[in-house]
């Protein structure tokens, strides 16, 4: 006889859900079915995040879950970044091959730097008076400046 997987224990209470809702909008009242659904979703989220964090800690060879494990688990699975906690997650994500798209400002700055480098290279070549290697006689001639 196979055992059915157990539903996670209720990790957040109905009163906590009501308290969070009242913080968002004290005048708003939630439907009883909605409150129950939110309790289940929050419980599932917390159980899943905890399981993922534990797996990360075990992968590190530790038996203690730390904040970084939880933040990385939430970031990887749900793409949620918690302000004040995820500074190092970007470094970990970069090592994992996660690439960010550059902003327009960054792309413009890179383009300006490259243009300045090309201009400087041309200036240096002009200053040195590089030889013209394209002549038919095989002898190099100096370019006129």
N, C-alpha and C positions, 0 to 999 in steps of 0.2 A: 504494500500500500504506500503510495507516494504521499509525502507531506506537502501541504499547500504552503507557499511562501507567506509568511506572516506580514501583515500590514505593520508599518512602523508605529511605535508608540506615539501618542500625541505629544509632540515636542513644543507646541505652542497652544495656549488655552484660548477659549472663546473670549474671555475677559481681556486678554492681551490684544486680540484682534479688534475688539470694540475700542480699547484705549488708543490703538494706532489710528483707527478711523476717526476718533474724536480729535486727535491731534491734527489730522489733515483738514477736517471740517467739523467743528463741534455741533453744527446744526443738522448734519446729515445722519440719518439712521439707516442701517443696513438691514436688508431682508434676512430672515433666519436661515433660509437655504443658502444665501450668499455667504453669510457668516460661516456656516459649516463648510462650504466649499473652500473658503479662504483658509480655514484651519487645516484642511486636508492638503491644499497646495503648499502652504507654508511648511507643514510637517514633512511632506515629500521632498521639498527643496532642501530643508535643513538636513534630513537623513541622507540625501544624495550627496550634498556638499561635504558632509562629515565622512561618508564612505570614501569619496574621492580623495579627501585630505588625508585620511588614514592610509590609503594606498600610496600616496606620494611620500608620506613619512616612512612607511615601510620600505619603499624603493630607495630612500636615502639611508636605510639601515637603522632607523630610529624607531623607538616604540612610543614616542611622544609626538603628538600633533602640535605644530606651532602655527602662529598667525600666517606665516608665509605659505604653509601648506593649504590652509583654507582659502586664502586670497588667490593663489594660483589655480586651485580647483574651480573656484567660482569664475575666475577670468577665462579659463580654458573652455569650460562647458557652457557657461551662460553669457560670456562676454560682458561681465559686470566688473567694473573697476570701482573700488571703494576709495573715495578721497582720503588721503593721509596714510593709506596702507599699501598702495600699489606702486610705489616708486621703483622697487626692484623688479617688479613683474615685467616691465618693459625689457629689461636686460635679459631675463629668463626667456621671454617670448622671442627676442631677437636671436638668442642662441638656438631656439627651437625652429628657426626658419620662418618666423612670422614677419612679413615685410609690411611696412606702412607706406602708404602713398604720400609722396611729398606734396606740400602745399604749394599754391601758386607763388607765394612769396619766396619760398625756398627755391623753387625751380628758377625764378627770376634772378635770385642771388647767385645761384650756380652758373647760370648763363652769363651774367655780368662778369663773374670771376674768370670764366673760360675766355670770354671776349678780351678781357684785360690781359690775360696770359698770352693770347695770340698776338695782340697788339705789341706787347713787350717783346715777344720773340721776333716779330718783324722789325721792330726798332733796333734790337741788338744785331740782327743780320745786316740791316742797312748800315749800321755803325761800323761793323767789321768789314763791309764791302765784299761780301761773299763772291766767290768766283762763279762765272757762268759756265757750266759744264756742257751746255747744249751747242757749242760751236762745232762746225764741220771739220775744222783743221785739227781738232783734237787738243789744241792748246787752250788753256783757260784764259778768259778775259775778265777783267774787272767790270762790274756793272757800273754804269754811270749813275750818280746820285744827284 
